[in-house]
Amino acid sequence: MKTILITGGAGFIGSHVVREFVLNYPAIKIINLDALTYAGNLENLKDIEGHSNYEFVKADITDAKHILDVFEKHQPDGVIHLAAESHVDRSITNPLEFVMTNVIGTVNLLNAAKEIWKDNFEGKRFHHVSTDEVFGALGDEGFFTEETSYDPHSPYSASKASSDHFVRAYHDTYGLPIVLTNCSNNYGPNHFPEKLIPLCIHNILNNNPLPIYGDGKYTRDWLFVIDHAKAIDLVFHEGKNGESYNVGGFNEWKNIDLVKELCKQMDEKLGKEVGTSEQLITFVKDRPGHDLRYAIDATKINHELGWKPSVTFEQGLSKTIDWFLENQEWLDNVTSGDYQKYYNTQYND
Ligand code: NAD
């Protein structure tokens, strides 16, 4: 049986990737390696826990020795690396944690893969999952392509940019077979409620303010998380060795317009008069170093591999809201404890 090791599989995107692989490839053993930080939640994978081709391993990617042990024991043929510290605001408060997990953790995984594959790379692949934030900020026009120079501005994007460079360096220096994907903002079920869309859903349900940075004109491209998982599946299997692929929704929204659309859909679903939830919108002090606009040109993955998003934003948002309304216990569980303390320090001053 072939084995694929997926890191960060208990997190938001990782859980969808694990599910995609466990269900689509019953003849492949899927190892989900995760440290279960505040963002990791095995509840995200309850439905696939009993599958015979699925196994969870608790391990921290900053622990090089433990990671090598796991690789030696399970002998993965492929690695899909999503484990990361992923929240920009947290990176501003604690940049070193981002260097440790996103940079050192990635190098530990590269070393372990290189070690167990012993320079015989036939049939092996290391897929690094990254972000469009490595490219920096755009003005009103233009798109990020695979050729755009890196220009990260936040400690988060700097750490992801660094990890991307290490992955390419292991390809160029040692011949390690790699692919990269750089994706825009994801949304969907299991999204941790420190991020804009689930935060607003949670706050509307609790009649709390909807915090919007600055004047709300920041623009992001949004992609439904299951479409990202399908893009990862495609690139992992069919992407060209050594290449990177941009993944995006062709779907740009200014934050303020996105939150208004969300408010409208929430009002309709909750049977409230449209316009009720919008009254909760509150502009808050801007994030330092905030990038104005990100926009992905996903032509390469579309033309070369035939990938495109399967849902429109309105459809994806509707599915997302329905999921959160049906899973309020999940939301209550993750919004208690440590997360609540962190949230209070971010938005209640
Ligand atoms: P997330 O924060 O929801 O999940 C991260 C997962 O990594 C968690 O399960 C956590 O427990 C695990 N983890 C963290 N530190 C670890 C460590 N030291 N060892 C082992 N596991 C550890 O993140 P996400 O939003 O699902 O993002 C997943 C990946 O996709 C990240 O690499 C991120 O940079 C990238 N990405 C995210 C987005 C987005 O919109 N969320 C967009 C593009 C790319």
Residues whose N, C-alpha, C, O or C-beta is under 5 A from the ligand:
A	BS01	NAD	G8 A10 G11 F12 I13 G14 L33 D34 A35 L36 T37 A39 G40 N41 A59 D60 I61 T62 H81 L82 A83 A84 E85 S86 T101 V129 S130 T131 C183 S184 N185 N186
